[in-house]
Amino acid sequence: MNPPSPNSADPKDRKMPMMRLLLIAALLGAVAGLAAVYGIGTVKRNGTAAGTDSACADAVNAARKLEPFAKGEVAALSPATQPRRMPELSFRDGLGKPMKLSDFQGRTVLVNLWATWCVPCRKEMPALDELEAKLGGADFTVVAVNIDTGDREKPRKFLNDIGIKKLAYYEDPQASVFQELKRVGRAVGLPTSILVDRKGCELGVLSGPAEWSSEDALALVRAAMK
């Protein structure tokens, strides 16, 4: 008896390898889609994306010293593991004057991005105001940048209504600061807070809200100021 021809196999058997290939392709496509949305492969715990700066090596050493302080109310902080200089973020002050993050060099800075439509952001503002009241000055400041893209008076009214007194008002109606930080893997949602050293180098990132007026947060910021 002659051996069966390769083409004489059951059509169902020939379909199986193709179905497996299609399934694998679909799974790979789903993974790629998730990577695009969530930055998988671009950012690890504190990121290894492009944009490192050897001049910020001291910030990595300082960040290691912050690890024991990343606990309790600020346990979500991810200390820097790569020497990274912050992007030159641009925004405006309460009078409409153009500002840049580099304007604050010489001080440790907590950059915070927020919006009135973000419920956790709204809850966080009084604590940020208290943090500024307790530690703000020549060595430290909170730079809370509002990124509402609609009514420019709405965030001002909100801050006034809840009694914010110490925080300076900064805004970016185009939300370009968020897009810039998202581009380098430092913003995936709101609120986002980034500790920056006196030279403009990243010390750590905290995604989500935190109780910034707590003793845990105060100890963390004081350690970052050293």
WOKATA-V144942 format. One record per residue. N is the residue number from 1. SS is DSSP state (H for helix, E for strand, C for the rest). PHI is phi in radians with two decimals (* if undefined). NEAR is the number of other C-alpha atoms within 8 Angstrom. Layout:
((N	SS	PHI	NEAR) (N	SS	PHI	NEAR))
//
This chain:
((1	C	*	2) (2	C	-1.28	3) (3	C	-1.11	4) (4	C	-1.12	6) (5	C	-1.21	6) (6	H	-0.97	5) (7	H	-1.45	4) (8	H	-1.63	6) (9	C	-1.13	9) (10	C	-1.01	6) (11	H	-0.95	6) (12	H	-1.12	6) (13	H	-1.14	8) (14	H	-1.21	9) (15	H	-1.33	8) (16	H	-1.05	8) (17	H	-1.03	8) (18	H	-1.12	8) (19	H	-1.12	8) (20	H	-1.11	8) (21	H	-1.07	8) (22	H	-1.13	8) (23	H	-1.12	8) (24	H	-1.09	8) (25	H	-1.08	8) (26	H	-1.14	8) (27	H	-1.13	8) (28	H	-1.10	8) (29	H	-1.13	8) (30	H	-1.14	8) (31	H	-1.08	8) (32	H	-1.08	8) (33	H	-1.13	8) (34	H	-1.11	10) (35	H	-1.09	10) (36	H	-1.18	8) (37	H	-1.35	6) (38	H	-1.82	7) (39	C	1.35	10) (40	C	-1.06	9) (41	C	1.61	6) (42	C	-1.75	9) (43	C	-2.25	11) (44	C	-1.61	8) (45	C	-0.94	5) (46	C	-2.17	12) (47	C	1.63	10) (48	C	-2.36	8) (49	C	-1.23	9) (50	C	-1.09	5) (51	C	2.00	7) (52	E	-1.25	9) (53	C	-2.46	9) (54	H	-1.07	7) (55	H	-1.19	6) (56	H	-1.76	13) (57	H	-1.03	10) (58	H	-1.10	8) (59	H	-1.16	13) (60	H	-1.15	13) (61	H	-1.10	8) (62	H	-1.15	10) (63	H	-1.12	14) (64	H	-1.06	10) (65	H	-1.26	8) (66	H	-1.45	12) (67	H	-0.95	8) (68	H	-1.16	6) (69	H	-1.61	11) (70	C	-1.47	13) (71	C	-2.61	9) (72	H	1.01	6) (73	H	-1.21	11) (74	H	-2.15	14) (75	C	-1.13	8) (76	C	-1.37	9) (77	C	-1.13	10) (78	E	-1.84	10) (79	E	-1.07	12) (80	C	-1.09	15) (81	C	-2.07	9) (82	C	-2.23	10) (83	C	-1.27	16) (84	E	-2.26	12) (85	E	-1.52	11) (86	C	-1.17	9) (87	C	-1.07	6) (88	C	-1.38	7) (89	C	-1.20	9) (90	E	-2.09	11) (91	E	-2.75	12) (92	E	-2.26	12) (93	E	-1.52	12) (94	C	-1.13	9) (95	C	-1.72	5) (96	C	1.53	6) (97	C	-1.28	7) (98	E	-1.08	8) (99	E	-2.27	9) (100	E	-2.32	10) (101	H	-1.05	10) (102	H	-1.11	7) (103	H	-1.09	6) (104	H	-1.80	9) (105	C	-1.02	11) (106	C	1.83	7) (107	C	-2.18	11) (108	E	-1.24	14) (109	E	-2.25	13) (110	E	-1.85	13) (111	E	-1.46	12) (112	E	-2.28	12) (113	E	-1.82	13) (114	E	-2.59	14) (115	C	-2.63	13) (116	C	-1.22	12) (117	C	-1.42	5) (118	C	-1.68	10) (119	H	-1.05	7) (120	H	-1.06	10) (121	H	-1.09	13) (122	H	-1.06	10) (123	H	-1.22	7) (124	H	-1.42	12) (125	H	-1.03	9) (126	H	-1.03	10) (127	H	-1.19	11) (128	H	-1.14	12) (129	H	-1.11	12) (130	H	-1.21	11) (131	H	-1.05	13) (132	H	-1.10	13) (133	H	-1.12	8) (134	H	-1.47	6) (135	H	-2.11	8) (136	C	-1.11	11) (137	C	2.85	7) (138	C	-1.21	6) (139	C	-1.85	9) (140	E	-2.70	12) (141	E	-2.72	13) (142	E	-1.69	13) (143	E	-1.96	11) (144	E	-1.66	13) (145	E	-1.82	13) (146	E	-1.40	14) (147	C	-2.09	13) (148	C	-1.01	15) (149	C	-1.87	9) (150	C	-1.84	5) (151	C	-1.11	7) (152	H	-1.22	9) (153	H	-1.46	6) (154	H	-1.05	8) (155	H	-1.13	12) (156	H	-1.09	9) (157	H	-1.11	8) (158	H	-1.03	9) (159	H	-1.09	9) (160	H	-1.16	9) (161	H	-1.14	7) (162	C	-1.65	7) (163	C	1.39	7) (164	C	-1.25	11) (165	C	-2.06	6) (166	C	-1.73	8) (167	C	-1.19	11) (168	C	-1.28	8) (169	C	-1.64	10) (170	E	-2.29	12) (171	E	-2.47	12) (172	C	-2.53	15) (173	C	-1.06	10) (174	C	-1.55	7) (175	C	1.00	10) (176	H	-1.22	8) (177	H	-1.12	10) (178	H	-1.15	10) (179	H	-1.11	9) (180	H	-1.17	10) (181	H	-1.24	11) (182	H	-1.13	10) (183	H	-1.05	7) (184	C	-1.72	9) (185	C	1.35	12) (186	C	-1.99	8) (187	C	-2.60	11) (188	C	-2.08	9) (189	C	-3.12	7) (190	C	-2.14	13) (191	C	-1.32	14) (192	E	-2.20	15) (193	E	-2.23	12) (194	E	-2.29	12) (195	E	-1.48	13) (196	E	-2.19	15) (197	C	-1.43	15) (198	C	-1.14	11) (199	C	-1.66	8) (200	C	1.53	11) (201	E	-1.76	13) (202	E	-1.24	16) (203	E	-1.84	15) (204	E	-3.12	13) (205	E	-2.22	15) (206	E	-2.24	12) (207	E	-1.67	13) (208	C	1.81	10) (209	C	-1.35	10) (210	C	-2.59	7) (211	C	-1.54	10) (212	C	-1.25	13) (213	C	-1.68	10) (214	C	-1.27	9) (215	H	-1.11	6) (216	H	-1.07	12) (217	H	-1.19	12) (218	H	-1.08	11) (219	H	-1.14	9) (220	H	-1.10	11) (221	H	-1.16	8) (222	H	-1.08	8) (223	H	-1.14	10) (224	H	-1.19	13) (225	H	-1.36	9) (226	C	-1.30	4))
//
